[in-house]
Amino acid sequence: MMNPASRWNSAFESMWVKAEINMRWYIIEIEFFKKKVKRLNCN
């Protein structure tokens, strides 16, 4: 049986991992958007 502290830690870790993944996707999408805008401005 897991003690509450370790269960809390694992919940926090999974939350952190999700946040990190979301942040990475957010950055990737921003870069993609910037490139698209740059391409539109060139035409």
PDBQT receptor file of N, H, CA, C and O in Angstrom, charges set to zero:
ATOM      1  N   MET A   1       0.839  -1.204   0.000  1.00  0.00    +0.000 N 
ATOM      2  CA  MET A   1       0.000   0.000   0.000  1.00  0.00    +0.000 C 
ATOM      3  C   MET A   1       0.876   1.257   0.000  1.00  0.00    +0.000 C 
ATOM      4  O   MET A   1       1.845   1.358   0.753  1.00  0.00    +0.000 OA
ATOM      5  N   MET A   2       0.522   2.188  -0.841  1.00  0.00    +0.000 N 
ATOM      6  H   MET A   2      -0.265   2.107  -1.452  1.00  0.00    +0.000 HD
ATOM      7  CA  MET A   2       1.297   3.422  -0.929  1.00  0.00    +0.000 C 
ATOM      8  C   MET A   2       0.923   4.385   0.187  1.00  0.00    +0.000 C 
ATOM      9  O   MET A   2      -0.246   4.502   0.552  1.00  0.00    +0.000 OA
ATOM     10  N   ASN A   3       1.916   5.067   0.720  1.00  0.00    +0.000 N 
ATOM     11  H   ASN A   3       2.866   4.972   0.424  1.00  0.00    +0.000 HD
ATOM     12  CA  ASN A   3       1.595   6.092   1.719  1.00  0.00    +0.000 C 
ATOM     13  C   ASN A   3       1.140   7.362   1.010  1.00  0.00    +0.000 C 
ATOM     14  O   ASN A   3       1.515   7.583  -0.141  1.00  0.00    +0.000 OA
ATOM     15  N   PRO A   4       0.344   8.200   1.666  1.00  0.00    +0.000 N 
ATOM     16  CA  PRO A   4      -0.234   9.388   1.005  1.00  0.00    +0.000 C 
ATOM     17  C   PRO A   4       0.813  10.309   0.399  1.00  0.00    +0.000 C 
ATOM     18  O   PRO A   4       0.580  10.904  -0.653  1.00  0.00    +0.000 OA
ATOM     19  N   ALA A   5       1.971  10.435   1.055  1.00  0.00    +0.000 N 
ATOM     20  H   ALA A   5       2.160   9.952   1.910  1.00  0.00    +0.000 HD
ATOM     21  CA  ALA A   5       3.005  11.351   0.566  1.00  0.00    +0.000 C 
ATOM     22  C   ALA A   5       3.499  10.925  -0.818  1.00  0.00    +0.000 C 
ATOM     23  O   ALA A   5       3.630  11.760  -1.714  1.00  0.00    +0.000 OA
ATOM     24  N   SER A   6       3.770   9.638  -0.995  1.00  0.00    +0.000 N 
ATOM     25  H   SER A   6       3.663   8.960  -0.268  1.00  0.00    +0.000 HD
ATOM     26  CA  SER A   6       4.284   9.194  -2.295  1.00  0.00    +0.000 C 
ATOM     27  C   SER A   6       3.189   9.261  -3.350  1.00  0.00    +0.000 C 
ATOM     28  O   SER A   6       3.466   9.525  -4.520  1.00  0.00    +0.000 OA
ATOM     29  N   ARG A   7       1.954   9.024  -2.943  1.00  0.00    +0.000 N 
ATOM     30  H   ARG A   7       1.729   8.809  -1.993  1.00  0.00    +0.000 HD
ATOM     31  CA  ARG A   7       0.849   9.128  -3.900  1.00  0.00    +0.000 C 
ATOM     32  C   ARG A   7       0.712  10.584  -4.353  1.00  0.00    +0.000 C 
ATOM     33  O   ARG A   7       0.489  10.855  -5.533  1.00  0.00    +0.000 OA
ATOM     34  N   TRP A   8       0.847  11.512  -3.415  1.00  0.00    +0.000 N 
ATOM     35  H   TRP A   8       1.028  11.292  -2.456  1.00  0.00    +0.000 HD
ATOM     36  CA  TRP A   8       0.794  12.948  -3.737  1.00  0.00    +0.000 C 
ATOM     37  C   TRP A   8       1.939  13.306  -4.680  1.00  0.00    +0.000 C 
ATOM     38  O   TRP A   8       1.752  14.039  -5.651  1.00  0.00    +0.000 OA
ATOM     39  N   ASN A   9       3.135  12.776  -4.381  1.00  0.00    +0.000 N 
ATOM     40  H   ASN A   9       3.287  12.180  -3.592  1.00  0.00    +0.000 HD
ATOM     41  CA  ASN A   9       4.298  13.042  -5.230  1.00  0.00    +0.000 C 
ATOM     42  C   ASN A   9       4.073  12.560  -6.651  1.00  0.00    +0.000 C 
ATOM     43  O   ASN A   9       4.367  13.278  -7.607  1.00  0.00    +0.000 OA
ATOM     44  N   SER A  10       3.553  11.351  -6.795  1.00  0.00    +0.000 N 
ATOM     45  H   SER A  10       3.313  10.768  -6.018  1.00  0.00    +0.000 HD
ATOM     46  CA  SER A  10       3.367  10.816  -8.146  1.00  0.00    +0.000 C 
ATOM     47  C   SER A  10       2.289  11.602  -8.887  1.00  0.00    +0.000 C 
ATOM     48  O   SER A  10       2.382  11.796 -10.099  1.00  0.00    +0.000 OA
ATOM     49  N   ALA A  11       1.260  12.056  -8.158  1.00  0.00    +0.000 N 
ATOM     50  H   ALA A  11       1.184  11.898  -7.173  1.00  0.00    +0.000 HD
ATOM     51  CA  ALA A  11       0.225  12.877  -8.798  1.00  0.00    +0.000 C 
ATOM     52  C   ALA A  11       0.836  14.199  -9.274  1.00  0.00    +0.000 C 
ATOM     53  O   ALA A  11       0.550  14.671 -10.374  1.00  0.00    +0.000 OA
ATOM     54  N   PHE A  12       1.677  14.780  -8.424  1.00  0.00    +0.000 N 
ATOM     55  H   PHE A  12       1.909  14.397  -7.530  1.00  0.00    +0.000 HD
ATOM     56  CA  PHE A  12       2.324  16.039  -8.770  1.00  0.00    +0.000 C 
ATOM     57  C   PHE A  12       3.254  15.855  -9.958  1.00  0.00    +0.000 C 
ATOM     58  O   PHE A  12       3.307  16.696 -10.856  1.00  0.00    +0.000 OA
ATOM     59  N   GLU A  13       3.994  14.737  -9.956  1.00  0.00    +0.000 N 
ATOM     60  H   GLU A  13       3.951  14.054  -9.227  1.00  0.00    +0.000 HD
ATOM     61  CA  GLU A  13       4.922  14.459 -11.062  1.00  0.00    +0.000 C 
ATOM     62  C   GLU A  13       4.172  14.308 -12.382  1.00  0.00    +0.000 C 
ATOM     63  O   GLU A  13       4.596  14.850 -13.402  1.00  0.00    +0.000 OA
ATOM     64  N   SER A  14       3.061  13.577 -12.368  1.00  0.00    +0.000 N 
ATOM     65  H   SER A  14       2.715  13.137 -11.539  1.00  0.00    +0.000 HD
ATOM     66  CA  SER A  14       2.320  13.381 -13.616  1.00  0.00    +0.000 C 
ATOM     67  C   SER A  14       1.729  14.706 -14.094  1.00  0.00    +0.000 C 
ATOM     68  O   SER A  14       1.648  14.957 -15.296  1.00  0.00    +0.000 OA
ATOM     69  N   MET A  15       1.317  15.556 -13.144  1.00  0.00    +0.000 N 
ATOM     70  H   MET A  15       1.383  15.353 -12.167  1.00  0.00    +0.000 HD
ATOM     71  CA  MET A  15       0.811  16.874 -13.490  1.00  0.00    +0.000 C 
ATOM     72  C   MET A  15       1.921  17.692 -14.149  1.00  0.00    +0.000 C 
ATOM     73  O   MET A  15       1.703  18.370 -15.153  1.00  0.00    +0.000 OA
ATOM     74  N   TRP A  16       3.107  17.614 -13.565  1.00  0.00    +0.000 N 
ATOM     75  H   TRP A  16       3.284  17.063 -12.749  1.00  0.00    +0.000 HD
ATOM     76  CA  TRP A  16       4.259  18.357 -14.076  1.00  0.00    +0.000 C 
ATOM     77  C   TRP A  16       4.626  17.888 -15.487  1.00  0.00    +0.000 C 
ATOM     78  O   TRP A  16       4.911  18.697 -16.370  1.00  0.00    +0.000 OA
ATOM     79  N   VAL A  17       4.612  16.571 -15.681  1.00  0.00    +0.000 N 
ATOM     80  H   VAL A  17       4.380  15.914 -14.964  1.00  0.00    +0.000 HD
ATOM     81  CA  VAL A  17       4.929  16.003 -16.996  1.00  0.00    +0.000 C 
ATOM     82  C   VAL A  17       3.921  16.494 -18.033  1.00  0.00    +0.000 C 
ATOM     83  O   VAL A  17       4.295  16.874 -19.142  1.00  0.00    +0.000 OA
ATOM     84  N   LYS A  18       2.635  16.484 -17.660  1.00  0.00    +0.000 N 
ATOM     85  H   LYS A  18       2.332  16.176 -16.758  1.00  0.00    +0.000 HD
ATOM     86  CA  LYS A  18       1.604  16.967 -18.575  1.00  0.00    +0.000 C 
ATOM     87  C   LYS A  18       1.835  18.426 -18.924  1.00  0.00    +0.000 C 
ATOM     88  O   LYS A  18       1.708  18.823 -20.082  1.00  0.00    +0.000 OA
ATOM     89  N   ALA A  19       2.171  19.216 -17.927  1.00  0.00    +0.000 N 
ATOM     90  H   ALA A  19       2.273  18.894 -16.986  1.00  0.00    +0.000 HD
ATOM     91  CA  ALA A  19       2.415  20.648 -18.148  1.00  0.00    +0.000 C 
ATOM     92  C   ALA A  19       3.599  20.848 -19.091  1.00  0.00    +0.000 C 
ATOM     93  O   ALA A  19       3.577  21.701 -19.978  1.00  0.00    +0.000 OA
ATOM     94  N   GLU A  20       4.635  20.034 -18.870  1.00  0.00    +0.000 N 
ATOM     95  H   GLU A  20       4.653  19.341 -18.150  1.00  0.00    +0.000 HD
ATOM     96  CA  GLU A  20       5.832  20.140 -19.709  1.00  0.00    +0.000 C 
ATOM     97  C   GLU A  20       5.507  19.793 -21.157  1.00  0.00    +0.000 C 
ATOM     98  O   GLU A  20       5.959  20.474 -22.078  1.00  0.00    +0.000 OA
ATOM     99  N   ILE A  21       4.725  18.738 -21.359  1.00  0.00    +0.000 N 
ATOM    100  H   ILE A  21       4.357  18.185 -20.611  1.00  0.00    +0.000 HD
ATOM    101  CA  ILE A  21       4.341  18.327 -22.708  1.00  0.00    +0.000 C 
ATOM    102  C   ILE A  21       3.504  19.417 -23.368  1.00  0.00    +0.000 C 
ATOM    103  O   ILE A  21       3.711  19.746 -24.536  1.00  0.00    +0.000 OA
ATOM    104  N   ASN A  22       2.551  19.980 -22.610  1.00  0.00    +0.000 N 
ATOM    105  H   ASN A  22       2.383  19.713 -21.661  1.00  0.00    +0.000 HD
ATOM    106  CA  ASN A  22       1.714  21.056 -23.149  1.00  0.00    +0.000 C 
ATOM    107  C   ASN A  22       2.562  22.256 -23.539  1.00  0.00    +0.000 C 
ATOM    108  O   ASN A  22       2.350  22.865 -24.587  1.00  0.00    +0.000 OA
ATOM    109  N   MET A  23       3.528  22.591 -22.684  1.00  0.00    +0.000 N 
ATOM    110  H   MET A  23       3.700  22.096 -21.832  1.00  0.00    +0.000 HD
ATOM    111  CA  MET A  23       4.394  23.734 -22.949  1.00  0.00    +0.000 C 
ATOM    112  C   MET A  23       5.185  23.502 -24.229  1.00  0.00    +0.000 C 
ATOM    113  O   MET A  23       5.331  24.409 -25.048  1.00  0.00    +0.000 OA
ATOM    114  N   ARG A  24       5.696  22.278 -24.399  1.00  0.00    +0.000 N 
ATOM    115  H   ARG A  24       5.577  21.541 -23.733  1.00  0.00    +0.000 HD
ATOM    116  CA  ARG A  24       6.478  21.965 -25.587  1.00  0.00    +0.000 C 
ATOM    117  C   ARG A  24       5.615  22.116 -26.837  1.00  0.00    +0.000 C 
ATOM    118  O   ARG A  24       6.057  22.695 -27.829  1.00  0.00    +0.000 OA
ATOM    119  N   TRP A  25       4.383  21.596 -26.795  1.00  0.00    +0.000 N 
ATOM    120  H   TRP A  25       4.025  21.125 -25.989  1.00  0.00    +0.000 HD
ATOM    121  CA  TRP A  25       3.491  21.714 -27.940  1.00  0.00    +0.000 C 
ATOM    122  C   TRP A  25       3.177  23.162 -28.227  1.00  0.00    +0.000 C 
ATOM    123  O   TRP A  25       3.112  23.582 -29.382  1.00  0.00    +0.000 OA
ATOM    124  N   TYR A  26       2.980  23.935 -27.148  1.00  0.00    +0.000 N 
ATOM    125  H   TYR A  26       3.033  23.594 -26.210  1.00  0.00    +0.000 HD
ATOM    126  CA  TYR A  26       2.681  25.361 -27.272  1.00  0.00    +0.000 C 
ATOM    127  C   TYR A  26       3.807  26.079 -27.997  1.00  0.00    +0.000 C 
ATOM    128  O   TYR A  26       3.563  26.884 -28.896  1.00  0.00    +0.000 OA
ATOM    129  N   ILE A  27       5.045  25.785 -27.603  1.00  0.00    +0.000 N 
ATOM    130  H   ILE A  27       5.243  25.131 -26.873  1.00  0.00    +0.000 HD
ATOM    131  CA  ILE A  27       6.223  26.402 -28.230  1.00  0.00    +0.000 C 
ATOM    132  C   ILE A  27       6.315  25.987 -29.698  1.00  0.00    +0.000 C 
ATOM    133  O   ILE A  27       6.567  26.818 -30.571  1.00  0.00    +0.000 OA
ATOM    134  N   ILE A  28       6.110  24.701 -29.962  1.00  0.00    +0.000 N 
ATOM    135  H   ILE A  28       5.905  24.025 -29.253  1.00  0.00    +0.000 HD
ATOM    136  CA  ILE A  28       6.176  24.207 -31.345  1.00  0.00    +0.000 C 
ATOM    137  C   ILE A  28       5.133  24.919 -32.213  1.00  0.00    +0.000 C 
ATOM    138  O   ILE A  28       5.427  25.332 -33.334  1.00  0.00    +0.000 OA
ATOM    139  N   GLU A  29       3.916  25.056 -31.683  1.00  0.00    +0.000 N 
ATOM    140  H   GLU A  29       3.677  24.720 -30.772  1.00  0.00    +0.000 HD
ATOM    141  CA  GLU A  29       2.856  25.706 -32.457  1.00  0.00    +0.000 C 
ATOM    142  C   GLU A  29       3.162  27.170 -32.705  1.00  0.00    +0.000 C 
ATOM    143  O   GLU A  29       2.883  27.689 -33.786  1.00  0.00    +0.000 OA
ATOM    144  N   ILE A  30       3.739  27.847 -31.706  1.00  0.00    +0.000 N 
ATOM    145  H   ILE A  30       3.967  27.425 -30.828  1.00  0.00    +0.000 HD
ATOM    146  CA  ILE A  30       4.106  29.259 -31.884  1.00  0.00    +0.000 C 
ATOM    147  C   ILE A  30       5.157  29.393 -32.981  1.00  0.00    +0.000 C 
ATOM    148  O   ILE A  30       5.050  30.266 -33.842  1.00  0.00    +0.000 OA
ATOM    149  N   GLU A  31       6.173  28.528 -32.952  1.00  0.00    +0.000 N 
ATOM    150  H   GLU A  31       6.259  27.819 -32.253  1.00  0.00    +0.000 HD
ATOM    151  CA  GLU A  31       7.216  28.570 -33.984  1.00  0.00    +0.000 C 
ATOM    152  C   GLU A  31       6.608  28.331 -35.366  1.00  0.00    +0.000 C 
ATOM    153  O   GLU A  31       6.946  29.013 -36.333  1.00  0.00    +0.000 OA
ATOM    154  N   PHE A  32       5.707  27.353 -35.439  1.00  0.00    +0.000 N 
ATOM    155  H   PHE A  32       5.433  26.800 -34.653  1.00  0.00    +0.000 HD
ATOM    156  CA  PHE A  32       5.052  27.027 -36.700  1.00  0.00    +0.000 C 
ATOM    157  C   PHE A  32       4.252  28.225 -37.204  1.00  0.00    +0.000 C 
ATOM    158  O   PHE A  32       4.279  28.554 -38.390  1.00  0.00    +0.000 OA
ATOM    159  N   PHE A  33       3.540  28.869 -36.280  1.00  0.00    +0.000 N 
ATOM    160  H   PHE A  33       3.518  28.602 -35.317  1.00  0.00    +0.000 HD
ATOM    161  CA  PHE A  33       2.722  30.036 -36.620  1.00  0.00    +0.000 C 
ATOM    162  C   PHE A  33       3.593  31.184 -37.112  1.00  0.00    +0.000 C 
ATOM    163  O   PHE A  33       3.251  31.859 -38.083  1.00  0.00    +0.000 OA
ATOM    164  N   LYS A  34       4.719  31.402 -36.439  1.00  0.00    +0.000 N 
ATOM    165  H   LYS A  34       4.997  30.853 -35.651  1.00  0.00    +0.000 HD
ATOM    166  CA  LYS A  34       5.648  32.468 -36.856  1.00  0.00    +0.000 C 
ATOM    167  C   LYS A  34       6.132  32.231 -38.284  1.00  0.00    +0.000 C 
ATOM    168  O   LYS A  34       6.192  33.159 -39.090  1.00  0.00    +0.000 OA
ATOM    169  N   LYS A  35       6.479  30.974 -38.589  1.00  0.00    +0.000 N 
ATOM    170  H   LYS A  35       6.430  30.220 -37.933  1.00  0.00    +0.000 HD
ATOM    171  CA  LYS A  35       6.957  30.656 -39.928  1.00  0.00    +0.000 C 
ATOM    172  C   LYS A  35       5.869  30.909 -40.965  1.00  0.00    +0.000 C 
ATOM    173  O   LYS A  35       6.129  31.432 -42.048  1.00  0.00    +0.000 OA
ATOM    174  N   LYS A  36       4.636  30.524 -40.607  1.00  0.00    +0.000 N 
ATOM    175  H   LYS A  36       4.424  30.100 -39.726  1.00  0.00    +0.000 HD
ATOM    176  CA  LYS A  36       3.519  30.729 -41.526  1.00  0.00    +0.000 C 
ATOM    177  C   LYS A  36       3.313  32.215 -41.790  1.00  0.00    +0.000 C 
ATOM    178  O   LYS A  36       3.107  32.631 -42.931  1.00  0.00    +0.000 OA
ATOM    179  N   VAL A  37       3.372  33.015 -40.720  1.00  0.00    +0.000 N 
ATOM    180  H   VAL A  37       3.540  32.677 -39.794  1.00  0.00    +0.000 HD
ATOM    181  CA  VAL A  37       3.192  34.462 -40.852  1.00  0.00    +0.000 C 
ATOM    182  C   VAL A  37       4.300  35.059 -41.707  1.00  0.00    +0.000 C 
ATOM    183  O   VAL A  37       4.057  35.915 -42.557  1.00  0.00    +0.000 OA
ATOM    184  N   LYS A  38       5.523  34.592 -41.466  1.00  0.00    +0.000 N 
ATOM    185  H   LYS A  38       5.721  33.897 -40.775  1.00  0.00    +0.000 HD
ATOM    186  CA  LYS A  38       6.664  35.090 -42.234  1.00  0.00    +0.000 C 
ATOM    187  C   LYS A  38       6.450  34.793 -43.723  1.00  0.00    +0.000 C 
ATOM    188  O   LYS A  38       6.717  35.639 -44.577  1.00  0.00    +0.000 OA
ATOM    189  N   ARG A  39       5.972  33.595 -44.018  1.00  0.00    +0.000 N 
ATOM    190  H   ARG A  39       5.755  32.908 -43.324  1.00  0.00    +0.000 HD
ATOM    191  CA  ARG A  39       5.740  33.199 -45.395  1.00  0.00    +0.000 C 
ATOM    192  C   ARG A  39       4.652  34.064 -46.029  1.00  0.00    +0.000 C 
ATOM    193  O   ARG A  39       4.755  34.444 -47.195  1.00  0.00    +0.000 OA
ATOM    194  N   LEU A  40       3.604  34.374 -45.251  1.00  0.00    +0.000 N 
ATOM    195  H   LEU A  40       3.520  34.066 -44.303  1.00  0.00    +0.000 HD
ATOM    196  CA  LEU A  40       2.529  35.225 -45.763  1.00  0.00    +0.000 C 
ATOM    197  C   LEU A  40       3.042  36.629 -46.047  1.00  0.00    +0.000 C 
ATOM    198  O   LEU A  40       2.650  37.256 -47.032  1.00  0.00    +0.000 OA
ATOM    199  N   ASN A  41       3.918  37.115 -45.182  1.00  0.00    +0.000 N 
ATOM    200  H   ASN A  41       4.236  36.606 -44.383  1.00  0.00    +0.000 HD
ATOM    201  CA  ASN A  41       4.453  38.466 -45.351  1.00  0.00    +0.000 C 
ATOM    202  C   ASN A  41       5.387  38.562 -46.563  1.00  0.00    +0.000 C 
ATOM    203  O   ASN A  41       5.519  39.622 -47.174  1.00  0.00    +0.000 OA
ATOM    204  N   CYS A  42       6.025  37.450 -46.897  1.00  0.00    +0.000 N 
ATOM    205  H   CYS A  42       5.917  36.588 -46.401  1.00  0.00    +0.000 HD
ATOM    206  CA  CYS A  42       6.954  37.467 -48.035  1.00  0.00    +0.000 C 
ATOM    207  C   CYS A  42       6.215  37.612 -49.353  1.00  0.00    +0.000 C 
ATOM    208  O   CYS A  42       6.731  38.216 -50.293  1.00  0.00    +0.000 OA
ATOM    209  N   ASN A  43       5.015  37.065 -49.426  1.00  0.00    +0.000 N 
ATOM    210  H   ASN A  43       4.596  36.574 -48.662  1.00  0.00    +0.000 HD
ATOM    211  CA  ASN A  43       4.276  37.088 -50.698  1.00  0.00    +0.000 C 
ATOM    212  C   ASN A  43       3.718  38.472 -51.005  1.00  0.00    +0.000 C 
ATOM    213  O   ASN A  43       3.073  38.663 -52.036  1.00  0.00    +0.000 OA
TER     214      ASN A  43
